[in-house]
């Protein structure tokens, strides 16, 4: 997993997202340490939600992702797994290996929600550090 280093040119938003991101990663480590790989995605998602809320973060699950075309909202059934503090998207996985389509899915959600930061967390990884991917969308 790669973390962005906050530097002198970082904005308040960057610093806040980095703070929340560290909590997210730590919570994912805790959930993975508790259960290890091998459970269903829904179990990891539910436990991660509980852990993030326990740590004081606002979490929305299965959030509808709106799509607008020609100023009209189109319901396409897109749902992101977790939205943290209205700032960070988390896509929870429990699969053998993530694929480029998962990256594209997260980036699409980030673009549609106009958010800069997201994570793909694959709990089926033997070492959770290898299952966490941080993605930043430059606006």
C-alpha positions as CSV (number, residue, x, y, z in Angstrom):
1,X,0.0,0.0,0.0
2,X,1.2,3.5,-0.8
3,X,0.4,6.5,1.2
4,X,0.8,10.1,0.0
5,X,3.1,12.2,2.1
6,X,1.6,15.5,3.1
7,X,4.0,18.4,2.3
8,X,4.1,22.2,2.7
9,X,1.9,22.7,-0.4
10,X,-0.9,20.4,1.0
11,X,-4.3,22.0,1.4
12,X,-6.5,21.7,4.5
13,X,-8.6,19.2,2.4
14,X,-5.5,17.1,1.6
15,X,-4.6,17.0,5.3
16,X,-8.1,16.1,6.4
17,X,-8.4,13.3,3.7
18,X,-5.0,12.0,4.8
19,X,-6.1,11.9,8.4
20,X,-9.3,10.0,7.5
21,X,-7.4,7.7,5.1
22,X,-5.1,6.7,7.9
23,X,-8.1,5.8,10.1
24,X,-9.6,3.8,7.2
25,X,-6.4,1.8,6.7
26,X,-5.9,1.2,10.4
27,X,-9.6,0.0,10.7
28,X,-9.1,-2.3,7.7
29,X,-6.0,-3.8,9.3
30,X,-8.0,-4.4,12.5
31,X,-10.8,-6.1,10.8
32,X,-8.4,-8.3,8.7
33,X,-6.4,-9.1,11.8
34,X,-9.6,-10.2,13.6
35,X,-10.9,-12.5,10.8
36,X,-8.2,-13.0,8.2
37,X,-9.0,-13.8,4.6
38,X,-11.8,-16.2,3.5
39,X,-15.1,-14.6,4.5
40,X,-17.8,-13.0,2.3
41,X,-17.4,-9.4,1.2
42,X,-20.6,-8.5,3.1
43,X,-19.0,-9.7,6.4
44,X,-16.0,-7.5,5.9
45,X,-18.1,-4.5,4.8
46,X,-20.4,-4.8,7.9
47,X,-17.5,-5.1,10.3
48,X,-15.5,-2.3,8.6
49,X,-18.6,0.0,8.9
50,X,-18.9,-0.8,12.6
51,X,-15.2,-0.2,13.2
52,X,-15.1,3.1,11.3
53,X,-18.2,4.3,13.2
54,X,-16.5,3.1,16.5
55,X,-13.6,5.4,15.5
56,X,-15.9,8.3,15.1
57,X,-16.3,8.5,11.4
58,X,-19.6,9.1,9.5
59,X,-20.1,6.1,7.2
60,X,-22.8,5.7,4.5
61,X,-23.1,2.2,3.0
62,X,-24.4,1.2,-0.4
63,X,-24.7,4.9,-1.4
64,X,-26.4,5.6,-4.7
65,X,-24.1,7.2,-7.2
66,X,-26.1,9.6,-9.4
67,X,-25.5,10.0,-13.1
68,X,-26.5,13.2,-14.8
69,X,-26.9,13.6,-18.6
70,X,-28.1,16.8,-20.1
71,X,-29.0,18.1,-16.7
72,X,-31.3,15.1,-16.0
73,X,-30.6,12.5,-13.3
74,X,-30.6,9.0,-14.6
75,X,-31.0,6.1,-12.2
76,X,-28.6,3.4,-13.3
77,X,-28.4,1.5,-10.1
78,X,-24.7,2.4,-9.3
79,X,-24.0,1.9,-5.6
80,X,-20.6,2.5,-4.0
81,X,-19.8,0.3,-1.0
82,X,-18.8,3.0,1.6
83,X,-18.7,6.8,1.6
84,X,-16.7,8.1,4.6
85,X,-17.3,11.6,5.9
86,X,-18.6,12.6,2.4
87,X,-14.9,12.7,1.3
88,X,-13.6,9.2,0.6
89,X,-15.0,6.2,-1.3
90,X,-14.1,2.6,-0.2
91,X,-14.8,-0.3,-2.4
92,X,-14.7,-3.5,-0.4
93,X,-13.6,-6.8,-2.1
94,X,-13.1,-10.3,-1.0
95,X,-11.7,-11.8,-4.2
96,X,-8.6,-13.7,-5.2
97,X,-7.1,-10.6,-7.0
98,X,-8.4,-7.2,-8.0
99,X,-8.5,-6.4,-11.7
100,X,-8.3,-3.2,-13.8
101,X,-12.1,-3.1,-13.9
102,X,-12.1,-2.6,-10.2
103,X,-9.8,0.4,-10.6
104,X,-12.1,1.8,-13.3
105,X,-15.2,1.3,-11.2
106,X,-13.7,3.2,-8.3
107,X,-12.4,6.0,-10.5
108,X,-15.8,6.3,-12.2
109,X,-17.5,6.6,-8.8
110,X,-15.0,9.2,-7.7
111,X,-15.6,11.2,-10.9
112,X,-19.4,11.0,-10.6
113,X,-19.3,12.0,-6.9
114,X,-16.7,14.7,-7.6
115,X,-14.4,13.2,-5.0
116,X,-10.6,13.0,-5.0
117,X,-9.7,10.0,-2.8
118,X,-10.7,6.4,-2.8
119,X,-9.6,2.9,-1.7
120,X,-10.0,-0.6,-2.9
121,X,-9.7,-2.9,0.0
122,X,-9.4,-6.6,-0.8
123,X,-9.8,-8.6,2.4
124,X,-9.1,-11.9,0.7
125,X,-5.4,-11.0,0.6
126,X,-3.2,-13.0,3.0
127,X,-1.5,-9.7,4.0
128,X,-3.9,-6.9,4.1
129,X,-1.2,-4.4,3.2
130,X,-1.1,-6.1,-0.2
131,X,-4.9,-5.8,-0.5
132,X,-5.2,-2.0,-0.1
133,X,-5.0,0.3,-3.1
134,X,-5.2,4.0,-2.6
135,X,-6.4,6.0,-5.6
136,X,-6.2,9.8,-6.1
137,X,-8.2,11.5,-8.8
138,X,-6.6,14.8,-9.9
139,X,-9.3,17.4,-10.5
